[in-house]
Amino acid sequence: MVITKTPFRMSFFGGGTDVEEFFREYGGSVISTTFDKYCYVNVRHLPCFFNYRTELSYSKIERVTDIQEIQHPAIRNAMKMLDMRELRLTYEADLPARSGLGTSSSFAVGMLNAFYALKGRYADKKKLADKAIYLERVLCNEAGGWQDQIAASYGGFNRINFHLNGYEVLPVIMSLERKKVLNQNLMMFFTGFTRFSSEVQAANFNVEKAMQKDRVCKLREMLNLVEEAEKILTDKHSDLNEFGRLLNHTWRLKRGTGSAVSTDSIDTLYEKAIRAGAIGGKLLGAGGGGFFIFYVEPDKQKLLRAAMDDLLYVPFEFEDGGTKVIYYSPESYEPMEI
C-alpha cells in the first residue's frame, strides 16, 4: 500500500503565461507557492476476491473489469501510461475540487507518485511534473498551463520560468521573517462557486481575433509584473504593501483576458473587500469562481472578515515540501489471470 500527500498551490503573478501556446512565442513566468492544504491518494493492489478488477473512490465510486471502462480520464490514462492493473485507489482532500487551487494537477502528481512507488520505482520531482503535464495536457487533452503540476511536485515559494526548452524552477529568496509577514498579510476566502479550470481556459482562448490580440497584450503586461513582484519580495527594503498593490493591478488585467474569468458576483465581492481595507487581491486559478486571496494589513483584517461574512475564511501557511510518499508498505502482487 502507498499513500501520497500533495499540496495545493496559489498563484500570485503570471497566470496564463504558463500556457504552451503563449510561452513558446512570448515566454512565460509565474510566482506561486504551495500551502498547507493537501490531497491524499491511497493506492494498493486489489485482492483477487472480487468480480471486478479496479475500484476507485473519489467524488464517485467506480468498479470496473477493464481499464478502458474507467470514467475518470486522468486515472484511466495514467493507469494505461504506467501499465497499472488491479488497483484500489482512494482520493481525499482538505479543500474542494474545481476551486482554483490546482487541485486536479495535485491529484495527478500525487497519483503518479503513488503509482511509481507501488511499482517499486523512484520518480524525482521533475519526472513527476513532466509526466503530470503530459497526462493532463496531452493524454487527457485538457486546456490549461503547466504551473500547477510543477508547483504540486516541487512545493515551495517559487518563480517558474517557461521557454522553448521547457521550464526552470527558481526559489524566491526572502528572509524567514519577511515570508512570515507576507503569509500573515494574506487572507483566503472560498466563494462557494466551483468550475472546471480547463473549461474556463478553453473559453478564454476561443475568442475572436481582435479580442485575442487584446488578451495577448494583457498577458504580456502580466508577465512583466512577475519581475516587479519578485523584486518587492526579495528586497528587504521594499514595502511589502506594494505586493498587494501589484495583486490588484494583475487582477484587473486578468479580468480583461477572457469573459469567463470573472462574474458580476465576483466583481461585487472584490470591490467590497477593497472598501473594507484590502490593498489588493485576486481570484485564484483560471477564474470563474473558487478562492479569493487578499493582501490586507493586520489592523484591517477584522473589517475584511466582517465584510466577507458570507464567505468561508480559510487560514493557511506556506509549505515547502511538495508531493511526498507518507506511507509505503511493499506487497506481493501476482496479476490476475485473464
N, C-alpha and C positions, 0 to 999 in steps of 0.2 A: 504494500500500500504506500502511496505517496500523497502528501498534502503540500500544496504550494500556497504562498501568501504573496500577493502582488498589489502594490499601492495604486491609488488613483492619482491623477495629476490635475493641476490647474495651470492654465496657460495665460501669461500676462501680456506678452507682446509678440507680434509677428504671425499670429494665427491666420492661416490661409496662404501664407507664403511657403508653407511646407508641402503644398500640393505639387505633384511632379510636373504637371503641365505648366505651372508657373515658375518653379525654381530652376528648371532646366533652361529657361530663357532669361530670367531676370536674377536668379539667385534667390535664396531664401534664408531666413533665420528666425528663431523663436527664443523667448526666455520663458521658462516654465519651471515648476517644481512639483515633486510628489509630496504627499502629505499623509498623515496617519489614519487614513481610511482605506480599507483593503477589500479585495475579493479573495476567496479561498476556493481552490479546486482540489477535490479529493478524487483520486483515481486508483482503481485496483482491477485486477483481472476478475471477471465474473466467474463464480463457481459453476460447474457444469451440470447443475441440478435443474436448470430452468428450460422452458421450451422457447426461450429467446436467447440471442447471443450478446446483445448490448443493452444496457439500461442507463438512461440519462435522466438526471434530475436537475432542472434549473427553474424557470418560471412555469414549466410544464414537465410532465414525465413522459419519456419515450421508452418503449421496449420494442426492439426490432430484431429480426433474424438476419438481416442483410444491411451492411453499412449504407448502401445506396438508398435505403428506406428512411434514413435519418433526416428529419425535417430541418434541424438546426444546421445552416450551411457551414459555419465555421467548424463545428465539431465533425461534420461529415467529411469536409475537405481535409481537415487536419489528420483524421484517422487514416484516410486514403494516402495522404502525403507521407506519413511516417509508418505506414503499414501496421496500424494498431488494430487489434482484434479482441473480441470477447471482453469488453470493458464494462465496469460500473463507474460512472462519473457523476459527481455531485458538485454543484456550484452554490456558493453562498457569498453575500456581500454586505458590507456595512452601510452602503448607500444605494439608492435605486438606479437601475439601468436607464439609458437614454436621457441622461441628465447633464451632459456637457463636461463630464469629468474623464472622458476616455475610457469608460467602463468596458466597452466591447473589446478594446485593444488590450486592456489589462487582463481581461478574461483570456484572450487569445495567447498572450505571453505566458500567463500562469498555466494554461492548459498545455502548451508546448513544453514548458519547463517540466511539468509533471509527466508528460509522455516520454521525454528523453530519460528522465530518472527511472521510470518504470522499465525502460529497456536497458537500464544499467549504463547509460551513456551520459557524459557531461556535456552541457551546452553552455558556452560563455554568454555574456550579456549581448555582445554584438550578434552572435548567431541567433539568439532568441529574438532580438529586434528584427533582424533581416528576415527570418522565417515568418514572423508575425505579419510584417509588411506584405510579404509575398502571399501569405494566406488570405489576408483581408482584401488587398487591392487587386491581386491577380486571380487567384483561385475563386474567391467569392465575388469578384468584380464589383466591390463596393466603392463608391466615390469617397474621396477624403484624402487627407495628408499622411505624413509619416511620423509626425512628432509624438503621437500617443503611444505607439508601440515602443519607440526609443525611450521615452520617459519612464514607462512602466518597467522596462527591462533594466535600465541603468539606475533609476532613482536619483534623488538629489535635486539641487537647485542649479540648473544648467542653462547655458546658451547652446543651442543646437543649430549649426550652420548646414545648409543644404546646397549642393552644387552638382555639376555634371557627373562627377565621380562618386557621388553618394552623399555622405554626411559626416560631421565630426561633432563630438560631444565635449563641450568645454565647461567645466565647473565655474560658476560665478564666484569670484573670490571676494568675500567680505568677512569682517570680523564676526565672531560668535555673538557679541553684544549687539552689533548692528542688525544681524539677521534676526535676533530675538525681538528687537524693537519693531522691525518690519512685520514679523509674524503677529505681534500684539496689535499692530495698527490695521490689520486686515480682518474683516468680518464677512462671513459667508452665510447666505440665506437661500433656502430652497423655495422656488416659485410655485412648485406643485405641477408645473407644466413639463411633460416629457415628450421627446420626439426622437426619431432616428437621425443621427448625425449625417449618415450617408444620403438620406433624402434631402436634408437641408443643403448639403454640399452640392448635390446634383441640381437642385432648383436654382441655386445661386450661379452655377456655371452655365446653365441652359437659358441664357438671356440673349436679347438682340445684340447685334454687333456694336451699335452705338453705346448701349449700356455696358457691354463688356469692356470697351475701351476705358470708360469711366471707372469701372471696377478695378482694372489693372492699375490705373493711376493711383487709386486709393490704397491698393495693396502695396505698391512701391513706396508710398509715403509711410505706411505702417511698417514696412521693412526698415526704413531709415530710423524709425523710433527705437528699434532694438538697440542700436549702438548708443543712443542717448540714454536709454534706460539703464544699460549696463554701466555707463559712466557714473550715473547717480548712485547705483548700488555699491560700486567698488571704491568710490572716492569718499573717504571718511569725513571730508569737509563739506560734502554736498548735503543739502537739506533733503531728508527723506520724503518730505511732503511733496517734492517735485515728482516723485514716483507716482503719487496719487493723481497729480495733475496730468501726467502723461497717460495714465489709465483712462482718465476722462477723455483725453484727446483721441486715443486709439479706439475707444468705444464709439465715439461719434463718427469716426472714419469707417469703422466696421459696419455700422448701421447702413452705410451707403453702398456696401459691397453686394447686396442682394436683398430682395423683397422678403425672403424667408428668415432673415437674421433677427428681426425684431417684430413686435406687435404693438398695438395701442396700449394694451395692458402692461406690457413690459416697459414701454416708454414712460407710462404714468408712474410705475414703481420706481424707476430710476430717478426721475425728477423729484419725487417725494424724498428719496434718500439724500439727494444733493441739498434740498432745502433743510433737511434735518441735520446737516453738518458734514456729510461725506465729502471729501475733497474730490474723489473720483471713484470709478469702478467700471465693471464690465460684466456682461453675461459670459459665463464660461462655455467654451466649446464652439460649435458651428453656429449656434443661435437657435431662436425659436422657443426657448424655454430652458428649464433646468435650474442651475445655481447662479446666483449673483455673487460677485466678490466686490467688496467696497473697501477703500482706504479711508480710514477715519481715525482721528486722534482720540486718545483715551477719554478725554473730558467730554467728548461728543457721543460716545458710544451708547450711553443710556438713551439719549434722544433718538438715535438711529434705531435702536431696538424697539422703542415705543412707536416710531413711525412705521416700522416693518412688523407690527404686532400680528398681522395676518399671515406672516410667513414663518417658516421654521428656521430658527437660528442654529447653525451647526459650528461649534468651536472646533478648531483643528490645530495641529502643529506640523511643521515641515518634517519630512523624513529623508533619509539618505541611502536606504538600503536597496531599493529596487526589488525585483522579484526574488523570492527565496524558497528553497525547499525546507519546510519546517518540520516535516516528518518523513522518514524514509525507512521502510521495512521490506527488505527483499523477500520475494516469494517465488516458489517454484511454479512454473507455468508450462502446461502442455496444451498446444492448440487443440480445440475440439475437432473431432472427425467430421468432415463434410459429408 
